[in-house]
């Protein structure tokens, strides 16, 4: 018997197994491509011959594959079903809140204690004291798994029994990153159009990162409380800034798709009368176009 099993040995899954092995844990591993397990076996891992063998080898199994669909193709078989009951399953594959809820129901039907997780790090960060992994679902499963989860991420955060919480938070972060990836690339293109160095741009963003973090905290509080009044910088001011981005792109004859995509949302917010409110009032535009029935502050 091993203490924990790791199913899926891509870059992230392999990093999870390595962190556990470095900390003296007995680890069973399985992967469709067996060659990916070779280095881990050399480090002391036990290679399972099948998924069911990997699950049978430990009371706790950590699954880290590309997505929930891949996970289902591996786990949803009669052979695996015969060994699942009474075990703890930690799902670290990428998915949506609804997929997490579906996965929890599937696990409950098979007598499995289920925990859903979302890794907020690159593989090289796994095992670090500041690394963040979010978890939601069964509190019992979290309690059983916590000694291993703290090895994987010093900042393992349990968000409660609403199983979709971890993936919702993770997708919110990805949404934020999507804006920064596009925004950084467009900013770099602006500098290129003016023959300015781009590496200094990254350094400048790093220097003001604490202020950007405080701004994010502020806007989160604004949206949560619904108090969009008395902004330091209004949505109208931000709309003017977006217009300047479009203007500069036209003048410099560079790609304008990123600011041009954002402009209609800001313009609609102004038309709806939110110009003198916080820039985060743009969420009201998103809500007005949403089919969600949730109540908002």
PLY file of the C-alpha trace (Angstrom):
ply
format ascii 1.0
element vertex 297
property float x
property float y
property float z
element edge 296
property int vertex1
property int vertex2
end_header
0.00 0.00 0.00
1.06 3.56 -0.77
0.00 6.66 1.13
-1.25 8.48 -1.96
-1.68 7.83 -5.68
-1.15 10.33 -8.51
-3.03 9.66 -11.74
-1.81 11.65 -14.73
1.88 12.49 -15.19
1.95 15.46 -17.51
4.17 18.39 -16.42
1.82 19.27 -13.54
1.02 15.73 -12.43
4.71 14.82 -12.45
5.48 17.90 -10.35
2.84 16.84 -7.82
4.30 13.35 -7.54
7.86 14.69 -7.24
6.90 17.04 -4.42
5.31 14.18 -2.49
8.34 11.94 -3.04
10.75 14.68 -1.93
8.86 14.85 1.33
9.18 11.15 2.01
5.70 10.05 1.02
5.07 6.65 -0.55
3.48 7.35 -3.92
1.83 5.13 -6.53
1.64 6.61 -10.03
-0.14 5.85 -13.29
-0.13 7.41 -16.73
-1.36 6.30 -20.13
2.14 6.82 -21.52
4.16 4.68 -19.15
7.49 6.21 -20.16
6.49 9.41 -18.34
6.67 7.47 -15.06
10.26 6.29 -15.47
12.00 9.18 -13.70
9.45 9.05 -10.87
10.01 5.33 -10.38
13.74 6.07 -10.14
12.86 8.53 -7.36
10.93 5.88 -5.45
7.42 5.91 -6.87
5.56 2.65 -7.46
4.23 2.27 -11.00
0.68 0.93 -11.07
-0.27 -1.32 -13.97
-3.73 0.23 -14.36
-5.92 3.04 -13.05
-7.79 0.63 -10.82
-4.49 -0.64 -9.42
-3.38 2.93 -8.69
-6.63 3.66 -6.84
-6.46 0.36 -4.96
-2.90 1.13 -3.86
-3.83 4.17 -1.72
-6.69 5.56 0.35
-6.28 8.90 -1.45
-5.95 9.41 -5.21
-5.03 12.71 -6.86
-6.13 13.04 -10.48
-4.38 15.64 -12.64
-5.12 15.32 -16.34
-6.01 17.82 -19.07
-9.70 18.21 -18.26
-12.78 16.55 -16.78
-13.55 14.79 -20.04
-10.18 13.05 -19.98
-10.65 12.27 -16.31
-14.04 10.68 -17.00
-12.61 8.55 -19.79
-10.05 7.19 -17.31
-12.24 6.77 -14.23
-15.72 5.99 -15.49
-15.23 2.29 -16.18
-16.57 -0.86 -14.53
-13.07 -1.89 -13.48
-12.45 1.38 -11.67
-15.96 1.46 -10.19
-15.26 -1.81 -8.44
-12.44 -0.26 -6.32
-13.68 3.30 -5.73
-16.05 2.88 -2.78
-14.75 4.24 0.50
-11.80 6.08 -1.04
-10.96 9.76 -1.33
-10.59 11.37 -4.74
-8.93 14.77 -5.23
-9.65 16.19 -8.67
-7.02 18.68 -9.91
-7.94 18.62 -13.58
-9.13 21.79 -15.29
-12.86 22.39 -15.56
-15.89 24.54 -14.83
-18.09 24.78 -11.72
-20.81 22.73 -13.42
-18.30 20.02 -14.31
-17.21 19.99 -10.67
-20.82 19.51 -9.55
-21.33 16.73 -12.08
-18.12 15.06 -10.95
-19.17 15.26 -7.30
-22.51 13.58 -8.07
-20.69 10.87 -10.03
-18.36 10.31 -7.08
-21.16 10.23 -4.51
-23.01 7.61 -6.55
-19.92 5.42 -6.22
-19.31 5.99 -2.52
-16.32 8.27 -3.05
-15.35 11.17 -0.79
-14.75 13.92 -3.37
-12.64 17.08 -3.29
-12.29 19.45 -6.22
-9.19 21.61 -6.63
-7.75 24.33 -8.84
-4.00 24.87 -9.06
-2.98 28.54 -9.18
0.65 27.96 -10.16
3.06 26.62 -12.77
4.61 23.15 -12.33
7.88 24.69 -11.13
6.00 26.31 -8.21
4.58 23.05 -6.83
5.87 22.35 -3.34
6.55 26.01 -2.56
5.45 27.66 0.69
3.59 30.42 -1.15
2.05 28.23 -3.85
-1.75 28.42 -3.94
-4.16 25.58 -4.67
-7.87 26.17 -4.08
-10.12 23.37 -2.85
-13.86 22.90 -2.43
-16.18 20.01 -1.77
-16.21 17.45 1.02
-14.69 18.80 4.24
-13.91 15.25 5.28
-11.99 14.68 2.06
-10.03 17.88 2.62
-9.20 16.90 6.19
-8.00 13.46 5.11
-5.92 14.86 2.24
-4.58 17.98 3.93
-1.18 16.55 5.01
-0.45 15.82 1.34
-2.05 18.99 0.00
0.12 21.17 2.26
3.17 19.53 0.67
1.93 20.41 -2.79
1.06 23.98 -1.89
1.97 25.75 1.32
-1.04 27.99 0.77
-3.73 25.35 0.27
-7.08 27.13 0.69
-10.33 25.33 1.48
-13.32 27.34 0.20
-16.11 25.24 1.68
-18.45 22.47 0.64
-19.91 24.20 -2.42
-17.92 22.06 -4.83
-17.89 24.56 -7.72
-16.17 27.27 -5.68
-12.58 26.33 -6.52
-13.10 26.20 -10.28
-15.14 29.44 -10.20
-12.30 31.26 -8.43
-9.77 29.76 -10.84
-11.75 30.84 -13.91
-12.08 34.35 -12.44
-8.29 34.49 -12.19
-7.92 33.25 -15.77
-10.32 35.99 -16.89
-8.10 38.54 -15.16
-5.00 37.05 -16.76
-6.64 37.06 -20.18
-6.97 40.82 -19.94
-3.39 41.24 -18.76
-1.98 38.97 -21.49
-3.77 40.88 -24.23
-3.13 44.20 -22.56
0.57 43.54 -22.12
0.98 42.42 -25.72
-0.86 45.50 -26.98
1.20 47.73 -24.69
4.39 46.16 -26.00
3.18 46.81 -29.55
2.60 50.48 -28.68
6.20 50.74 -27.48
7.48 48.98 -30.60
5.61 51.49 -32.74
7.56 54.24 -30.97
10.88 52.35 -31.08
10.86 52.03 -27.29
12.35 49.03 -25.41
9.81 46.44 -24.29
11.85 44.81 -21.51
11.62 47.98 -19.44
7.83 47.79 -19.77
7.81 44.50 -17.88
10.01 46.03 -15.18
7.67 48.99 -14.86
4.63 46.73 -14.44
6.51 44.79 -11.74
7.29 48.05 -9.94
3.65 49.16 -9.79
2.30 45.65 -9.10
1.52 46.42 -5.42
-0.66 49.34 -6.50
-2.39 47.19 -9.10
-3.10 44.61 -6.40
-4.63 47.26 -4.14
-6.76 48.47 -7.04
-8.04 44.95 -7.63
-8.93 44.60 -3.93
-10.74 47.94 -4.05
-12.77 47.09 -7.14
-13.68 43.70 -5.66
-15.05 45.45 -2.58
-16.92 47.95 -4.75
-18.65 45.20 -6.70
-19.43 43.16 -3.58
-21.01 46.12 -1.76
-22.63 47.66 -4.83
-21.29 51.09 -3.89
-19.93 52.45 -7.17
-20.08 56.11 -6.12
-17.31 58.67 -5.49
-14.58 57.10 -7.67
-11.05 58.43 -7.79
-11.07 57.63 -11.49
-14.48 57.29 -13.11
-15.67 54.95 -15.82
-15.88 58.01 -18.11
-12.19 58.71 -17.53
-11.36 55.09 -18.33
-13.51 55.30 -21.48
-11.46 58.28 -22.59
-8.32 56.19 -22.06
-9.69 53.37 -24.22
-10.49 55.92 -26.94
-6.86 57.10 -26.80
-5.69 53.53 -27.30
-7.83 53.22 -30.42
-6.63 56.62 -31.64
-2.96 55.73 -31.12
-3.37 52.43 -32.94
-4.92 54.23 -35.90
-2.22 56.87 -35.97
0.62 54.35 -35.65
-1.06 51.90 -38.04
-0.81 49.03 -35.56
-3.36 46.36 -34.66
-6.29 47.89 -32.75
-8.40 44.77 -32.07
-7.88 44.72 -28.29
-9.00 48.30 -27.48
-11.60 48.17 -30.26
-13.10 45.09 -28.62
-13.34 46.87 -25.25
-14.72 50.16 -26.59
-18.36 49.07 -27.14
-18.63 47.79 -23.56
-17.39 51.09 -22.15
-19.60 53.06 -24.53
-22.65 51.02 -23.49
-21.84 51.66 -19.83
-21.77 55.39 -20.50
-25.08 55.19 -22.39
-26.62 53.37 -19.42
-25.61 56.27 -17.17
-22.64 54.79 -15.32
-20.03 57.32 -16.51
-19.57 58.99 -13.11
-19.26 55.69 -11.24
-16.29 53.41 -10.56
-14.84 51.72 -13.63
-15.96 48.37 -12.22
-19.55 49.52 -12.86
-18.98 47.96 -16.27
-20.08 44.74 -14.56
-23.60 46.17 -14.73
-23.34 45.99 -18.51
-22.23 42.38 -18.29
-25.11 41.61 -15.94
-27.64 43.27 -18.24
-26.56 40.93 -21.04
-26.57 37.86 -18.81
-29.25 35.20 -18.51
-28.24 34.59 -14.87
-31.05 34.82 -12.33
-28.72 35.59 -9.43
-29.37 38.63 -7.29
-26.64 41.28 -7.17
-25.91 43.97 -4.66
0 1
1 2
2 3
3 4
4 5
5 6
6 7
7 8
8 9
9 10
10 11
11 12
12 13
13 14
14 15
15 16
16 17
17 18
18 19
19 20
20 21
21 22
22 23
23 24
24 25
25 26
26 27
27 28
28 29
29 30
30 31
31 32
32 33
33 34
34 35
35 36
36 37
37 38
38 39
39 40
40 41
41 42
42 43
43 44
44 45
45 46
46 47
47 48
48 49
49 50
50 51
51 52
52 53
53 54
54 55
55 56
56 57
57 58
58 59
59 60
60 61
61 62
62 63
63 64
64 65
65 66
66 67
67 68
68 69
69 70
70 71
71 72
72 73
73 74
74 75
75 76
76 77
77 78
78 79
79 80
80 81
81 82
82 83
83 84
84 85
85 86
86 87
87 88
88 89
89 90
90 91
91 92
92 93
93 94
94 95
95 96
96 97
97 98
98 99
99 100
100 101
101 102
102 103
103 104
104 105
105 106
106 107
107 108
108 109
109 110
110 111
111 112
112 113
113 114
114 115
115 116
116 117
117 118
118 119
119 120
120 121
121 122
122 123
123 124
124 125
125 126
126 127
127 128
128 129
129 130
130 131
131 132
132 133
133 134
134 135
135 136
136 137
137 138
138 139
139 140
140 141
141 142
142 143
143 144
144 145
145 146
146 147
147 148
148 149
149 150
150 151
151 152
152 153
153 154
154 155
155 156
156 157
157 158
158 159
159 160
160 161
161 162
162 163
163 164
164 165
165 166
166 167
167 168
168 169
169 170
170 171
171 172
172 173
173 174
174 175
175 176
176 177
177 178
178 179
179 180
180 181
181 182
182 183
183 184
184 185
185 186
186 187
187 188
188 189
189 190
190 191
191 192
192 193
193 194
194 195
195 196
196 197
197 198
198 199
199 200
200 201
201 202
202 203
203 204
204 205
205 206
206 207
207 208
208 209
209 210
210 211
211 212
212 213
213 214
214 215
215 216
216 217
217 218
218 219
219 220
220 221
221 222
222 223
223 224
224 225
225 226
226 227
227 228
228 229
229 230
230 231
231 232
232 233
233 234
234 235
235 236
236 237
237 238
238 239
239 240
240 241
241 242
242 243
243 244
244 245
245 246
246 247
247 248
248 249
249 250
250 251
251 252
252 253
253 254
254 255
255 256
256 257
257 258
258 259
259 260
260 261
261 262
262 263
263 264
264 265
265 266
266 267
267 268
268 269
269 270
270 271
271 272
272 273
273 274
274 275
275 276
276 277
277 278
278 279
279 280
280 281
281 282
282 283
283 284
284 285
285 286
286 287
287 288
288 289
289 290
290 291
291 292
292 293
293 294
294 295
295 296
